[in-house]
Amino acid sequence: MLDPAGIDQLREALTSAGYTSAGISDRLGPAATAAVSRGDHRAALRATADRDPLATLIRLFVCGQSEPADVVAAALAPLPLAAAQAAGLVVPHIDGVRRGVDLEPYGDRWWVVADLPAAHTGQPLAADHVLGIGGASTTLAGATIRRPVGRALDLGTGCGVQALQLATHADSVTATDLSPRALRFAATTAALSGQRWDLRAGDLTEPVAGERFDLVVSNPPFVVGPGSISHTYRDSGRPGDAVSADLARSAPTLLTEGGVMQFLANWAHVSGEDWRERVAGWFTGTGCDVWAIQREVSDPLGYARMWLADSGERADPQRMSDWLDWFDAQAIEAVGFGVITVRHSGRADPAIRVEELRQQLADQLGPQIGAWFDRQDWLRARTLRQLLAERYVAAPGLRLRQEASIGEQGWEVDRQLLTLPAGLRWAEETDPFAVALVAGADGQLPMRDQLALLAAAYDTPEAELAEVTAAVLAHLVERGMLLPATLD
């Protein structure tokens, strides 16, 4: 959107003014910063009344105010105001200058450039609208495994949020998008943030056909609908959840051996069909390990309302009616949203888990997902005999919660749950055998010695109990409730 000299001038203006996440927070204070996140700009405007460069940039790009042209020119210097207007960064207004794009700090060294959302323009979004930083992009960034890799790929990069993060731990970053407008924004984001990416135009994987990557991420146009394209940021042109299925099937040809793909997806909950089997079926024959996590579920009415509001089409009753009629025709009862992580293991018997994880999380998903795959590797490398030869410890903070009701014999335990207060915060209903197994896991004795004690307690031959014990162990290790004493 700007030539190299203009990019350098804009970066100098933003840096010298302190227009960063920390700079804005420090200037506004915690109360005003929190209010801005709720769309309340009153305190922020009071805190920026003196109109120095940082105050002007906050009023202009954060609060969406019109500011006098000479004040904006001073805040953007050394970038000439005419150059900023020619690039569409700001636009003339009846009482001065207004923002023409969303120019948002991303941390303290990056800036993301995108189109203004419908909530700020009051108009329906254009078909080629380019999203800025939002809930979906933040979710994917937090779920990505941040380990050093060689080649990384961002499919459907949009304004470039994921590519920015990839560049911190990848030797090279390739990013694709179907929209030429999105690629212009991404190129501006990259240059302004001091990064260089290989940007390519085309639909999802087409621009990288025949190439392989160590890490692939994607926040694709995953919205479940009839297949028409009204907005490229949300509509893939494929009906239903086919874009998510297509991405799943592309994993073996996109990934290096051991490579990982992580993407956001929506999937249909079809009447008479288990949604878990639907998602798992996308990976049949791929030879990939998979962990698909459902984080949210929406009913058709709520889903259509959400996306029509997002694009500023809330006032179009026909669009709503057509969308709901299509859901009815496809027997779609709900739509799930989640994160899918795929690893190219090349195995005939890969681990495929599809499950719900809708509890509130205190930590980001990325480290938890990476640890889950590490534990899968550990389990896969051991036979039943080796599994029982290991020593185990309970995860830090693991708790046993019991629910009981009063009866003729006093309190009777109805249900027992193993819970983790941190990480993924699992709450797993369990039985007395698993409770006893966890209670004895102090890291001192190998499980085979504990098995002898359990066999005596349950009056069951060790050989018969061994397979059951191994299955319980594997599940608790996978959940991260029991940890092998030797697992780093």
Buried (B, 14 or more C-beta within 10 A) or exposed (E): BBEEEBBBBBBBBBBEBBBBBEBBBEBBEEEBBEBBEEEEBEBBBEBBEEBBBBBBBBBBBBBBBBBEBEBBBBBBBEBEBEBBBEBBBBEEEEEBBBBBBBBBBBEEEBBBBBBBBBEEBEEBBBBBBBBBBBEBBEBBBBBBBBEEBEBBBBBBBBBBBBBBBBBEBBEBBBBBBBBEBBBBBBBBBBBBBEBEBBBBEEBBBEBBEEEBBBBBBBBBBBBBBBBEBBBBBBBBEBBBBBBBBBBBBBBBBBBBEEBBBBBBBBBBBBEEBEBBEBBBBBBEEBBBBBBBBBBEBBBBEEBBBEBBEBBBBBEEEEBBEBBBEBBEEBEBBBBBBBBBBBBBBBEEEBBBBBEBBEEEBEEBBBBBBBBBBEBBBBBBEBEBEEBBEBBBBBBEEBEBEEEEEEEEEEEEEEEBBBBBEBBBBBEBEBEEBBBBBBEBBEEEBEBBEBBEEBBEEBEEEBEEBBEBBBEBBBBBBBBBBBBBBEBE
